[in-house]
């Protein structure tokens, strides 16, 4: 009995010790090949959150710059008094003719609704251009619009600023500067999307981002300079609601635009897509 007990006990004990030592050795030796699962998941989570924060910062910084530049432009360069602002051609009512704030709010809501309807119709036209491969016509129209916005509208804003701060300049230098400014802006926005894929960019990306920020600020100036106050605020609210519906609803124009671009890319039909798609 003692022999069997000692033999079995010692044998089992030694076996258990060997197994435990072997297991410990495997855990220690596998450190380089099989990392700790908890450590790996923690590292992966940290890297994932770091990547998300970097992406958020890359989006937040240009948005903040755009908001700051647009605010400064509206505050210091909008010289048209509230009561003497010109009536835009797409405004249905002149809210300055209303007697009470309630009537002004109603007129402003109708004005903003007309503008949003125009934007929605234009977006559906873009969807049709993409669907029926009319992108050359679309690019020509958008490039002409960008030249007009960067060349004429931006020069008008800068001229207003020069006049407000009494900065002298000459007509020739002013014209040549904004001619080059508009040409470089069109190249910065459209060169990579119009047949230069796979090649070195003609203009660095930072210039493209800078021009897009300037365009946003100029559009803010246009809205503040042309539209009355109530119409401007009503337009901001309706545009926010329109963006939600246009992106999240199945029949939304922006949702249709993105789905059509994705379908053409998946089927190998994507040629010259517009910037952002």
C-alpha positions as CSV (number, residue, x, y, z in Angstrom):
1,X,0.0,0.0,0.0
2,X,2.7,2.4,0.9
3,X,4.6,1.5,-2.2
4,X,1.7,2.0,-4.4
5,X,0.7,5.2,-2.7
6,X,4.1,6.6,-2.8
7,X,4.7,5.4,-6.3
8,X,1.4,6.7,-7.6
9,X,1.6,9.9,-5.5
10,X,5.2,10.6,-6.5
11,X,4.5,9.7,-10.1
12,X,1.4,11.8,-10.3
13,X,3.0,14.6,-8.4
14,X,6.0,14.6,-10.7
15,X,3.8,14.4,-13.7
16,X,1.7,17.3,-12.5
17,X,4.9,19.3,-11.8
18,X,6.2,18.4,-15.2
19,X,2.9,19.4,-16.8
20,X,2.8,22.7,-14.9
21,X,6.4,23.4,-15.7
22,X,5.8,22.6,-19.3
23,X,2.7,24.8,-19.4
24,X,4.6,27.6,-17.7
25,X,7.4,27.2,-20.2
26,X,5.0,27.3,-23.1
27,X,3.4,30.4,-21.8
28,X,6.8,32.1,-21.3
29,X,8.2,30.9,-24.6
30,X,5.1,31.8,-26.6
31,X,5.3,35.5,-25.6
32,X,6.8,36.4,-28.9
33,X,4.6,34.2,-31.1
34,X,1.2,34.4,-29.3
35,X,0.9,37.7,-27.4
36,X,-1.4,38.1,-24.5
37,X,-5.0,38.4,-25.9
38,X,-5.9,41.0,-23.3
39,X,-2.8,43.0,-24.2
40,X,-3.5,42.7,-27.9
41,X,-7.1,43.8,-27.6
42,X,-6.1,46.8,-25.4
43,X,-3.4,47.8,-27.9
44,X,-5.9,47.5,-30.8
45,X,-8.5,49.5,-29.0
46,X,-6.0,52.3,-28.2
47,X,-4.8,52.4,-31.8
48,X,-8.4,52.5,-33.0
49,X,-9.3,55.3,-30.8
50,X,-6.2,57.2,-31.7
51,X,-7.1,56.8,-35.4
52,X,-10.6,58.0,-34.8
53,X,-9.4,61.1,-32.8
54,X,-7.0,61.9,-35.6
55,X,-9.7,61.6,-38.2
56,X,-12.0,63.8,-36.1
57,X,-9.3,66.4,-35.7
58,X,-8.6,66.4,-39.4
59,X,-12.3,67.2,-40.0
60,X,-12.7,69.6,-37.1
61,X,-9.8,71.9,-37.9
62,X,-10.9,73.0,-41.4
63,X,-14.5,73.4,-40.1
64,X,-13.3,75.7,-37.3
65,X,-11.2,77.7,-39.7
66,X,-14.2,78.0,-42.1
67,X,-16.5,79.1,-39.3
68,X,-13.9,81.7,-38.1
69,X,-13.2,83.0,-41.6
70,X,-16.9,83.2,-42.5
71,X,-17.7,85.0,-39.3
72,X,-14.9,87.6,-39.8
73,X,-16.0,88.1,-43.4
74,X,-19.7,88.6,-42.5
75,X,-18.9,91.0,-39.6
76,X,-16.2,93.2,-41.3
77,X,-17.0,93.0,-45.0
78,X,-20.8,93.1,-45.2
79,X,-21.3,96.8,-45.8
80,X,-24.9,96.6,-47.1
81,X,-27.4,98.0,-44.5
82,X,-30.2,95.7,-43.4
83,X,-33.0,97.9,-44.8
84,X,-31.3,98.5,-48.2
85,X,-30.2,95.0,-49.1
86,X,-31.0,94.1,-52.7
87,X,-33.8,91.6,-53.4
88,X,-32.3,88.3,-54.7
89,X,-34.0,87.0,-57.8
90,X,-35.2,83.8,-56.1
91,X,-36.9,85.4,-53.1
92,X,-40.6,85.1,-53.2
93,X,-41.3,87.9,-50.7
94,X,-39.5,91.0,-49.4
95,X,-39.6,90.5,-45.6
96,X,-38.8,94.2,-45.1
97,X,-42.3,95.0,-46.3
98,X,-43.9,93.1,-43.5
99,X,-45.3,95.0,-40.6
100,X,-44.8,92.5,-37.7
101,X,-42.2,90.0,-36.9
102,X,-44.7,87.2,-37.4
103,X,-45.3,88.3,-40.9
104,X,-41.5,88.6,-41.5
105,X,-41.0,85.1,-40.2
106,X,-43.7,83.7,-42.5
107,X,-42.2,85.5,-45.5
108,X,-38.7,84.3,-44.5
109,X,-39.9,80.7,-44.3
110,X,-41.4,80.8,-47.7
111,X,-38.3,82.5,-49.1
112,X,-36.1,79.8,-47.5
113,X,-38.4,77.0,-48.8
114,X,-38.0,78.3,-52.4
115,X,-34.2,78.3,-52.1
116,X,-34.1,74.8,-50.7
117,X,-36.4,73.6,-53.4
118,X,-34.1,75.1,-56.0
119,X,-31.1,73.3,-54.3
120,X,-33.0,70.0,-54.3
121,X,-33.8,70.3,-58.0
122,X,-30.2,71.1,-58.8
123,X,-29.1,68.1,-56.9
124,X,-31.5,65.8,-58.8
125,X,-30.1,67.3,-62.0
126,X,-26.6,66.3,-60.9
127,X,-27.9,62.7,-60.2
128,X,-29.2,62.6,-63.8
129,X,-25.9,63.9,-65.2
130,X,-24.1,61.1,-63.3
131,X,-26.6,58.4,-64.3
132,X,-26.6,59.2,-68.0
133,X,-22.8,59.9,-68.2
134,X,-23.2,63.6,-68.9
135,X,-20.2,64.5,-66.7
136,X,-18.4,66.7,-69.2
137,X,-21.4,69.0,-69.3
138,X,-21.6,69.0,-65.6
139,X,-17.8,69.6,-65.1
140,X,-18.0,72.5,-67.6
141,X,-20.9,74.1,-65.8
142,X,-19.2,73.7,-62.3
143,X,-15.8,74.9,-63.6
144,X,-17.5,78.0,-65.0
145,X,-19.3,78.6,-61.7
146,X,-16.0,78.2,-59.8
147,X,-14.3,80.7,-62.1
148,X,-17.1,83.2,-61.6
149,X,-17.1,82.6,-57.8
150,X,-13.3,82.8,-57.3
151,X,-12.7,85.5,-59.9
152,X,-15.6,87.9,-59.7
153,X,-17.3,87.3,-56.3
154,X,-14.1,86.9,-54.3
155,X,-12.6,90.1,-56.0
156,X,-15.8,92.0,-55.0
157,X,-15.4,90.8,-51.4
158,X,-11.7,91.8,-51.3
159,X,-12.4,95.1,-52.9
160,X,-15.0,95.8,-50.2
161,X,-12.4,95.0,-47.6
162,X,-9.8,97.2,-49.2
163,X,-12.3,100.0,-49.3
164,X,-13.3,99.5,-45.7
165,X,-9.7,99.6,-44.4
166,X,-8.5,102.2,-46.9
167,X,-5.9,100.1,-48.5
168,X,-4.7,101.5,-51.9
169,X,-4.2,99.3,-55.0
170,X,-4.2,99.6,-58.7
171,X,-6.7,98.0,-61.2
172,X,-4.1,96.1,-63.3
173,X,-2.5,94.3,-60.3
174,X,-5.9,93.6,-58.8
175,X,-7.2,92.1,-62.0
176,X,-4.1,90.0,-62.7
177,X,-4.0,88.7,-59.2
178,X,-7.6,87.4,-59.2
179,X,-7.2,86.0,-62.7
180,X,-4.4,83.8,-61.5
181,X,-6.3,83.2,-58.2
182,X,-9.3,81.8,-60.1
183,X,-7.2,79.7,-62.5
184,X,-5.1,78.1,-59.8
185,X,-8.3,77.5,-57.7
186,X,-10.0,75.6,-60.6
187,X,-6.9,73.5,-61.1
188,X,-6.6,72.8,-57.3
189,X,-10.2,71.7,-57.1
190,X,-10.6,69.7,-60.3
191,X,-7.2,68.6,-61.6
192,X,-7.0,65.4,-59.6
193,X,-10.5,64.3,-60.5
194,X,-10.3,65.0,-64.2
195,X,-7.9,62.4,-65.5
196,X,-4.9,62.7,-63.3
197,X,-5.5,59.7,-61.1
198,X,-2.4,57.7,-60.5
199,X,-0.1,60.7,-61.3
200,X,1.5,63.3,-59.1
201,X,-0.9,66.0,-58.1
202,X,-0.3,69.3,-60.0
203,X,-1.2,71.3,-56.8
204,X,-0.7,70.1,-53.2
205,X,-3.8,69.0,-51.3
206,X,-3.4,71.9,-48.8
207,X,-4.2,74.4,-51.6
208,X,-7.3,72.4,-52.5
209,X,-8.5,72.5,-48.9
210,X,-7.6,76.2,-48.6
211,X,-9.7,77.1,-51.7
212,X,-12.6,75.1,-50.4
213,X,-12.5,77.0,-47.1
214,X,-12.4,80.3,-49.0
215,X,-15.4,79.2,-51.2
216,X,-17.4,78.4,-48.0
217,X,-16.5,81.8,-46.5
218,X,-17.5,83.6,-49.8
219,X,-20.9,81.8,-49.8
220,X,-21.5,82.9,-46.2
221,X,-20.8,86.5,-47.3
222,X,-23.2,86.1,-50.2
223,X,-26.0,84.9,-48.0
224,X,-25.4,87.6,-45.4
225,X,-25.1,90.4,-48.1
226,X,-28.1,89.4,-50.2
227,X,-30.7,87.9,-47.9
228,X,-32.5,89.7,-45.0
229,X,-31.9,88.5,-41.5
230,X,-35.1,86.4,-41.0
231,X,-34.6,84.7,-44.4
232,X,-31.0,83.9,-43.5
233,X,-31.9,82.2,-40.3
234,X,-34.8,80.3,-41.8
235,X,-32.5,79.2,-44.6
236,X,-30.0,77.8,-42.1
237,X,-32.7,75.8,-40.3
238,X,-34.3,74.4,-43.5
239,X,-30.9,73.5,-45.0
240,X,-30.0,71.5,-41.9
241,X,-33.3,69.6,-42.2
242,X,-32.8,69.2,-45.9
243,X,-29.4,67.7,-45.4
244,X,-30.8,65.1,-43.0
245,X,-33.5,64.1,-45.4
246,X,-31.3,64.2,-48.5
247,X,-28.8,61.8,-46.9
248,X,-30.8,59.5,-44.7
249,X,-34.0,58.9,-46.7
250,X,-33.9,56.3,-49.5
251,X,-35.2,58.8,-52.1
252,X,-33.0,61.7,-50.9
253,X,-31.0,63.3,-53.7
254,X,-27.6,63.0,-51.9
255,X,-28.3,59.4,-51.0
256,X,-29.2,58.6,-54.7
257,X,-26.1,60.5,-55.8
258,X,-23.8,58.5,-53.5
259,X,-25.4,55.2,-54.4
260,X,-25.1,55.8,-58.1
261,X,-21.5,56.8,-57.8
262,X,-20.8,53.6,-55.7
263,X,-22.7,51.5,-58.2
264,X,-20.6,52.8,-61.1
265,X,-17.4,52.3,-59.2
266,X,-18.4,48.7,-58.2
267,X,-19.3,47.8,-61.8
268,X,-16.1,49.5,-63.2
269,X,-18.1,52.2,-65.0
270,X,-16.8,55.1,-62.9
271,X,-14.9,57.6,-65.1
272,X,-14.6,61.2,-64.1
273,X,-16.5,61.6,-60.9
274,X,-17.0,65.0,-59.3
275,X,-14.9,66.1,-56.3
276,X,-15.9,64.5,-53.1
277,X,-17.3,61.3,-54.7
